[in-house]
């Protein structure tokens, strides 16, 4: 799966680097959000991917994730 590629049902997947840029956040901040459960993510073949739709929901959810 390549970054920014659409998967099943049109899902767009982002890498951790993409999310850092999307949220204007540091790597550590993104990892803290992941560890605390504030960002949903998926592991595939040792890599981490984020569904852009879920990411938007997580950011809008008001759980302390700031874009």
Buried (B, 14 or more C-beta within 10 A) or exposed (E): EEEEEEEEEEEBBBBBEBBBEBBEBEEEBBBBBBEEEBBEBEEEEEEBBBBBEBBEEBBEEEEEBEE
